[in-house]
Amino acid sequence: MYKNIDWTGYAFISFFLLPFIVFNISPIIFGAYVSFNEWGIFGSPNWIGLENYINFFSDRYAYLAFTNVILYAVIIVPSVTILGFIAALFVNKGWPLSAMGRTIFFSPYAVAATVVGLIWVWLLDTQYGLINQYLNFIGVNNIPWITSYEWALIGVSIASIWWDLGLAFILFLAGLQDVPKDLIEAAKIDGANRFQRLFNIIIPIMRPVISMVITLQLIATLRIFSQILVMTYGGPAGGSSSPIFYIYTTAIENQLFGYSSAVSMILFIFILILTLVMRFIIREKT
């Protein structure tokens, strides 16, 4: 019955499938197993069942990290989506400086996370930062963007918005270039103004792209780590921490690999549920 199977197709997909299993699926399975153990990487894992998961719900710092990442999502996802769409509209119109804008809007996305963090540490420095220098001209006192519990999360969010804007911009620009030109011209002939064309034609056509951008940005924001590591190291007092950063410090610094794996599994489920909910909401609106 199986003698006539053509293995050619399986051979072609194996170049992707095998690395995917080794580097993606296997770590998830191993992490799930470790999450039920007490393990400090040295020695044999000690099976403790659900104890790591139970401890999570009484961990104040884990709760703070998850609360912070929700705030990051509330700030970063809408900002990147709206600013990326506006930037794409500007470039797509072919207005003056639009060619330069294409490079300016996308180039931050190609910069390494370490460089982004260092740039914004300099820009947001309380005493000598360029942003505070400009704010001083309009009478605003120095803001402790990355050294204050109240402001650190906002400072990291600003850097993340600047860094993530490029991908949203490119996706929106590609979507705008697929909007039928004859449909826009027909709307102009019918007397539709610029805002009517935007909200009644362009945005409805762009909804699949908007949905994809929101989903990708939500996942990226829930996994925020590099900016925090470079800019604030989770401080002050955990005010800018995130689940990934908390997992990193718990595993690498405290050698609690079992507990950090449990937090990783909880984060995985959290991202999965939140992404599915967002996709459902967006699909219902479309």
ZIWOMO-V170691 format. One record per helix or strand of 3 or more residues. SS is the DSSP state (H for helix, E for strand). FROM is the first residue (numbers start at 1). LEN is the number of residues. If there is no record, write none. Layout:
ss->SS from->FROM len->LEN
ss->SS from->FROM len->LEN
This chain:
ss->H from->8 len->27
ss->H from->51 len->6
ss->H from->60 len->33
ss->H from->98 len->13
ss->H from->113 len->11
ss->H from->130 len->8
ss->H from->152 len->25
ss->H from->181 len->9
ss->H from->194 len->29
ss->H from->226 len->6
ss->H from->243 len->11
ss->H from->257 len->29
